[in-house]
Amino acid sequence: MALAPIELAGSIVRLEPLEHSHASALASVGLHPVLWRFQPKAMTTLADIQEYVDVALAERSRGASLPFVIVHQPTNTVIGSTRFMDVALQHRRLEVGATWVTPDYQRSGANVEAKLLLFTHAFEALTVQKVVLKTETLNAQSRTAILALGAVEEGTFRQHLIAENGRARNMVYFSVLRSEWPAVQARLTARLRAHAKRSA
């Protein structure tokens, strides 16, 4: 297994390796307060996004994460970001997280296809045995979306993380195991087909 920058492409979105040059495009779609309500730090300025990119790329250089920008294929527009993170390849485990899609493209199939691309790469190219997802207990929308992917809820880590403003964050952990991947893959593929029919 090797974690290296790679482009992953579908019909709705393309995941490109994050670079410093993406900061401006991310800021143009990523400063909506609703995106950061349950995150460690709110992004309110271009400087915040530039720091966000700097931190992600520093993690990539250490092999701790692999960040992407989410590009809308039909318009070639940056609409969000996601990443592999908390990577532990020696245990064949990683997390899919730090995912956000600008409000105009939510419920467009973008997040579903991004997850399908990431899971496929994780299970089939990186041969992991477990993909982890987590979200704050207060984030009902995120919890519902993760369960809709077919992930299994494992439990809640109480006051597990601290936000920049000092707020303790209770985190709910979910996972997809290698044995569960075929069913999850079929589920996500079916959702994308249904979305394509509605959009036709």
C-alpha positions as CSV (number, residue, x, y, z in Angstrom):
1,M,0.0,0.0,0.0
2,A,1.1,3.5,-0.8
3,L,-0.7,6.8,-0.1
4,A,0.1,9.2,-3.0
5,P,-1.7,12.1,-4.7
6,I,-4.1,10.8,-7.3
7,E,-7.0,12.1,-9.4
8,L,-10.3,10.2,-9.0
9,A,-13.0,10.9,-11.6
10,G,-16.6,10.1,-11.9
11,S,-19.4,11.6,-14.0
12,I,-20.6,14.2,-11.5
13,V,-17.4,15.1,-9.7
14,R,-13.6,14.8,-10.0
15,L,-11.4,14.6,-7.0
16,E,-8.1,16.4,-7.6
17,P,-5.1,16.5,-5.2
18,L,-5.3,19.7,-3.2
19,E,-2.7,22.3,-3.9
20,H,-2.0,25.8,-2.7
21,S,-3.4,27.2,-5.9
22,H,-6.9,26.0,-5.0
23,A,-7.2,28.3,-2.0
24,S,-8.9,31.1,-3.9
25,A,-11.4,28.8,-5.6
26,L,-12.2,27.1,-2.2
27,A,-12.8,30.5,-0.6
28,S,-15.2,31.5,-3.3
29,V,-17.5,28.6,-2.4
30,G,-16.5,27.7,1.1
31,L,-17.2,30.7,3.4
32,H,-20.8,29.8,4.1
33,P,-21.3,29.8,8.0
34,V,-23.5,26.7,7.7
35,L,-20.5,24.6,6.5
36,W,-18.5,25.3,9.6
37,R,-21.1,25.2,12.4
38,F,-19.9,21.9,13.7
39,Q,-16.3,22.1,12.7
40,P,-13.2,22.8,14.8
41,K,-12.8,26.3,13.3
42,A,-15.0,28.5,11.2
43,M,-13.7,29.6,7.9
44,T,-14.6,33.3,7.4
45,T,-11.8,34.7,5.2
46,L,-9.5,33.8,2.4
47,A,-6.7,33.8,4.9
48,D,-8.5,31.1,6.9
49,I,-8.9,29.0,3.8
50,Q,-5.2,29.5,3.0
51,E,-4.3,28.3,6.5
52,Y,-6.7,25.3,6.1
53,V,-4.9,24.3,2.8
54,D,-1.4,24.8,4.4
55,V,-2.3,22.5,7.3
56,A,-3.8,19.9,5.0
57,L,-0.7,19.9,2.8
58,A,1.6,19.6,5.8
59,E,-0.3,16.6,6.9
60,R,0.0,15.1,3.4
61,S,3.8,15.7,3.5
62,R,3.9,13.6,6.7
63,G,1.8,10.8,5.1
64,A,-1.0,11.5,7.6
65,S,-3.7,12.6,5.1
66,L,-4.4,12.8,1.4
67,P,-6.6,15.9,0.7
68,F,-8.6,16.6,-2.4
69,V,-10.7,19.4,-3.9
70,I,-14.1,18.3,-5.3
71,V,-14.6,19.6,-8.8
72,H,-18.0,19.5,-10.5
73,Q,-17.3,17.7,-13.8
74,P,-19.9,19.4,-16.1
75,T,-18.9,22.9,-15.1
76,N,-15.2,22.3,-14.1
77,T,-16.0,24.2,-10.9
78,V,-14.5,23.6,-7.5
79,I,-17.4,22.9,-5.1
80,G,-15.7,21.6,-1.9
81,S,-13.1,19.4,-0.4
82,T,-12.6,16.0,1.2
83,R,-9.7,13.8,2.3
84,F,-8.3,10.6,3.5
85,M,-7.1,11.3,7.1
86,D,-5.9,9.6,10.3
87,V,-4.2,7.2,8.0
88,A,-2.9,4.0,9.6
89,L,-1.9,1.8,6.7
90,Q,0.0,-0.5,9.0
91,H,-3.4,-1.4,10.4
92,R,-5.1,-1.2,6.9
93,R,-7.3,1.6,8.2
94,L,-8.0,5.2,7.3
95,E,-10.7,7.8,7.7
96,V,-12.7,9.6,5.0
97,G,-13.5,13.0,6.4
98,A,-13.1,16.8,6.4
99,T,-15.7,16.7,3.7
100,W,-17.8,19.7,2.7
101,V,-19.7,20.7,-0.4
102,T,-20.9,24.2,-1.1
103,P,-24.7,24.5,-0.4
104,D,-25.6,25.0,-4.1
105,Y,-24.3,21.5,-4.9
106,Q,-25.6,19.6,-1.9
107,R,-28.1,16.9,-2.9
108,S,-26.7,17.0,-6.4
109,G,-25.1,13.5,-6.1
110,A,-21.7,15.1,-5.6
111,N,-21.2,13.9,-2.1
112,V,-22.4,10.4,-2.9
113,E,-20.1,10.0,-5.9
114,A,-17.2,11.5,-4.0
115,K,-17.7,8.9,-1.3
116,L,-18.0,6.1,-3.9
117,L,-14.7,7.3,-5.5
118,L,-12.9,7.4,-2.2
119,F,-14.2,4.1,-0.9
120,T,-13.3,2.4,-4.2
121,H,-9.8,3.7,-4.0
122,A,-9.4,2.8,-0.3
123,F,-10.7,-0.8,-0.6
124,E,-9.5,-1.7,-4.1
125,A,-6.3,0.2,-4.6
126,L,-5.0,0.7,-1.0
127,T,-6.6,-2.6,0.1
128,V,-7.6,-1.3,3.5
129,Q,-9.8,-3.4,5.8
130,K,-11.7,-0.5,7.4
131,V,-12.8,3.0,6.4
132,V,-13.8,5.2,9.3
133,L,-16.2,8.2,9.3
134,K,-17.0,10.5,12.2
135,T,-19.1,13.5,12.9
136,E,-20.2,15.6,15.9
137,T,-23.3,14.3,17.7
138,L,-25.0,17.6,17.2
139,N,-24.7,17.4,13.4
140,A,-27.9,15.5,12.6
141,Q,-27.6,16.1,8.8
142,S,-24.1,14.6,8.7
143,R,-25.1,11.6,10.8
144,T,-28.1,10.9,8.6
145,A,-25.9,11.2,5.5
146,I,-23.3,8.8,6.8
147,L,-25.9,6.2,7.7
148,A,-27.4,6.6,4.3
149,L,-24.0,5.5,2.8
150,G,-24.4,2.2,4.5
151,A,-21.9,2.8,7.3
152,V,-22.3,1.2,10.7
153,E,-22.4,3.3,13.8
154,E,-19.8,2.2,16.3
155,G,-20.4,4.5,19.2
156,T,-19.8,8.0,20.7
157,F,-16.5,9.3,22.0
158,R,-17.6,11.9,24.6
159,Q,-15.8,15.2,24.7
160,H,-13.3,13.7,22.3
161,L,-12.1,16.8,20.5
162,I,-12.0,20.5,21.4
163,A,-13.0,23.2,18.9
164,E,-11.0,26.4,18.6
165,N,-13.5,28.3,20.7
166,G,-13.0,25.8,23.6
167,R,-16.3,23.8,22.9
168,A,-16.0,20.1,23.7
169,R,-17.0,18.0,20.8
170,N,-18.7,14.6,21.3
171,M,-17.9,12.6,18.2
172,V,-19.9,9.7,16.7
173,Y,-17.8,7.1,14.9
174,F,-19.0,5.0,12.0
175,S,-17.2,2.5,9.7
176,V,-17.4,0.4,6.6
177,L,-15.5,-2.9,6.7
178,R,-14.0,-4.7,3.7
179,S,-16.6,-7.4,4.1
180,E,-19.4,-4.7,3.9
181,W,-17.9,-2.9,0.9
182,P,-19.7,-4.8,-1.9
183,A,-23.1,-4.0,-0.3
184,V,-22.1,-0.4,0.2
185,Q,-20.8,-0.1,-3.3
186,A,-24.0,-1.5,-4.7
187,R,-26.0,0.9,-2.5
188,L,-24.1,4.0,-3.6
189,T,-24.2,3.0,-7.3
190,A,-28.0,2.5,-7.1
191,R,-28.3,6.0,-5.5
192,L,-26.3,7.5,-8.3
193,R,-28.4,5.8,-11.0
194,A,-31.6,7.0,-9.3
195,H,-30.2,10.5,-9.2
196,A,-29.3,10.4,-12.9
197,K,-32.9,9.3,-13.8
198,R,-34.3,12.2,-11.8
199,S,-32.0,14.6,-13.5
200,A,-32.6,13.3,-17.0
